[in-house]
Every structure is written in C-alpha cells, then in structure tokens.
Amino acid sequence: MVDREVDEALARSFLAELPAELAGRLRAEGERDDYPAGTTVYRAGDDPRAALVVRGLIRVFLSSPGGRQVTVRYARPGDVLGIAVLVGGPASTSVQAVEPSSVFRISTRTLTTAARSDPRVSWAIAEELNRRLYEVLEQTAVNAFGSVRQRVAAHLLDLASDHQRPSGRLVARVSQQELADAAGSVREVVARALRDLRIAGIVATAADSVMILDPGQLYAESVGPAGL
C-alpha cells in the first residue's frame, strides 16, 4: 500500500542519499507505527533500533537516577532516530512522542550490513552523524546565548514533556518566577515573552502553569541562531 507521508519523509531524510537498491529495500522491509502524544517510544537500554520520523514531534532525552530529565534533541518529519545507537550500541536515552506522532521502523540489520560492505553507505551514515553533532552544538549555543524567548520556549517544552502522560495535555506547571530563574532572566521579561507566545496562539497561561497548544511551533521558537 502506498503511504505518501512515509515516502515524503524518506525523500527529506539522509536515507534518500543511499543507493537506490538499498533505499528501496529499507522501504519494503519497514513498518509504520503511530503513537499518541506522551507515549514512550523507546526506553534507555532497549535493543538498538532505527526509525524515520514521519509525523509529529519526537523528544530524545536522558534521565538521572533521581528521575530528572534533560532533552538531547527534538526530531521532526524527515529526521532519523537511532543512527548513533547502531554504531555505538544501546544508549541511556529514551524517546517520547510530544505530540501525536508516526515513525517508520528501519531494518537495522539491513542498514548495518550494507554499511560494512559499501563505503557509500558508511559515508552517508558518517555525514548524518556529523549533522547531528552540529545540531547539538547549535542547540548548546542557543541554550547559552539565545534570546529570552528562545530559552523560555525551550524550558516550557522540556518541563511540560517531563510530566506528560499518554494522550494527556502538554502542561508546564511552573510560575513566571520559576521560569525566569530557569531561563536566566527576570520575571518581567519572561512575562513579555509569554504574552507574545500567548498572542501567537502557541500557549495558554494560568497563575502557576502554561498549557502548550502548539508543540511544533513552540519548538520552532526555541531553535535558530542565538541572539541576545
């Protein structure tokens, strides 16, 4: 059966750079899975898996022994999850669907076997890992030097995702002062950032919580060139 969303995501991903025969085999062997918002798609320590994001917003995060979480990356349609795990083995990261999401599972055996025998495939994987590294560096710069609006958006999405339940609402239970402390700013500046996000229809605010109405757009607000 033709799945245009899967085909479009494949065309946007690094998998489109693979030899046509291999790309066709991965497409034929793969399966699509759909997940409600809040679902844990992959848990730390699970067997290595690779998947293409077809729809939604996917969060990759680390957890401390005490239960605290830190987001490693967010993945959108066209992004591929699990490539680093294929090379380095199981990692201590988990994967969560922040909004209703779909992924297309990729045969790890087919991909790794091809990478060991075909330098074109191994080079494509190396380039993808390099892109992931640069994205981490860019996000680190945003976290350190980004605008207040960027940092507020990032913290809201992280805080809300930490406590999201499957099919539940995405709500960050935090006061403006706590959010200001987390973003390294003052309450008045954070209040203006929240007002702008509210006017844009991205969030709805209450005295001690912020509801995320559009997770994808809030993520878009959190990334980009670091400003002042």
N, C-alpha and C positions, 0 to 999 in steps of 0.2 A: 504494500500500500504506500502511495506517495505521501510524504509528510513534508510539506513545503517549509514549515518552521525549522525542521531539522536540517533540510538542505540549505536554507538561508544561513543558519548558524554555522554549518560546516564551511560554507563559502567565505564567511568572515573570519574563520579561525586559521591557525597555522597549519591545520590538517589539510587545507586546500593547497599547500605548498608541497605536499608529499607526492611521490609518483602516483600517477592516475590509477594504476592497478591496485596499489596498496590502499589508497583512499577509498576506492570502490569496495574493497574487501572489508574495510573497517565499517563502512556504511551498511553493508549487507549483514554483518555479524552483530551490529549494535542493537540496543533496545532503548526505547524511551521510557522514562519514569516521571510521573507527575507527583508533586509534593505540596501539601497545604502550607501556608505560612506558619513558621515556628517549628517545623519538623527538623529533627536532626538527621541529616542525610548520611553522614559518615562520622564515626566516633574514633577518637585517638586510639591508635593501636590496632585498628582493623586491618585486614589484609589490604595491600595496595590496590587501589582502583583508579581508573581514569574516566573522566566524564566531560562531555561538552555541555556547557550551559545553553539551553535552547530558549528559555523564557524565564523572566523574573530577576530576582536579586539574591545571590548566594553569598553567605558570610563564612570565611575561614578564620578560626580563632584558636588560641591557646588557652588552657585552663591551669590555674595554680592548684597545689594540693589543698589550699583553703577554699577553693571554689571561685576565685576571682578569674575574670576572663579579659583577654586583650585580643583585639581583632588584628589579624595578619593581613588580610586583603578582602575586598569585595569583588565578586565576579558577576559579569553581565553576559547577555547572549553573545556567543562567539568566543568566549573565554573557555579555556580547557583547564580542568582541575586534575591534580594528581600526577602531573608530569615529573615534578621533583621527587615524589614518592616512588615512582617507577625506577628512578635512577638510584636513590639513596635508601630505599626501604621504608617501612612504616614510620610515620612521624607522629609527634604528640599534638597534632592539630585535629580539630573537629570541624564539621561543615554543617551549616544551618541554612534553611530557606527562610529569608527575611520576609519575603512576600510570596504568594503562590508561584511556584517555580517548576520548571521541567528541565531534566538533564537527559543526555543521550549517552548511555554507557558504551565505552570503547574497550575493545578486547586488548587487555594489557599484554597477553601472550603474543598476539599478532604484531603489535607495535614494537615490543622489545626485541622479538626475533628479527624483525626487519631492520631495526636499528643496529643490531650486531653484525649484520651482513651487508648493509647498504649504507655507504658514507653519506649519501644524500639525505637519508632519513635521520641518521645520527646528527648531522649538521643542522637540520630543521629543528630537532629537539634542543640542541645547544642554543640556537637562536631564540627559541621560545623561553628557555630558562634565563637567558640574558635579558629578555624583555621583562620577565617577572622581577628580576633583580632591580632593573631601572625603575620599575613601578614602586617597589618598596622604598628605594632611595627618594623618589619624588614625594611619596606619602610621608616619609620621615621629615622632609623639608617643610611640607605643609603643616605637620604637627608642631614643628619647632618655630616656623616663621610665618605661617599662614595668617590670614585675616581673622578677626574675631568671629565673623560669620562662618568662615570655613571651620574653625575649631569648634564652634557651638554645634554646627551641623554634624560633625564627626562624633562628638561626645553624645549628642542626643541619640544618634543611630546606635552607637555602642551600648549605651545604657538601656535603651529600650529592647535591644536584641538579647541582652543578658537574661532578661526575665520573661521573654516571650514564650507562650505556650502554643502548641499546635492549634491552628485556626483561630488563635486569640488575637486581640488587638495589640498593636505595637505602641506601648506607652512607656515613656521615661518618667519615673517617679522621682522628681528632683525639683528643688526650689531654684529660683533665679540666682540666689546667692551661691548655692552649691554648684550650679552650672558655671557661674563666674569663676569660682575657685578652680574648677576642673579645667576651664579654658584659659586660665591665667589672665583674667581681665577683671573688670569691676561690674557690679550689678546693673548700673545704668546703661552701660554699653551693651551688655548681654540682652537687656530688656529691649533695646532698639533692634538688635539682630532678630530676636524672637518675633517682634512686631512685624518686621519685614517678611519673615517666613510665614507668619500667620496671614498677612495680606495676600501673599502669593498662593495661599491655599495648600501649603505644604504641611503645616502643623496646626493643631488647635491647642490652646493653652488653658490651664486652670491654676489655682493657687500653688499647688505642690506637684504638678505633673504636666507633661506635654505629650499629646497624642500625635503620632506620626500618621498623617493622612496619605502622603505620597512618598514611600521609602525610596523609590528610584530617583525622584527629583531631589530629595534630601541628600542622597549620596552624591549626586551631581554637584550640589552646593559645597560639598566637603572636599572636592578634588580640584585640581587645576594649579596654575602657577602660584607659588607662595607670594602673598602680599604683605602689607603692613597693617 
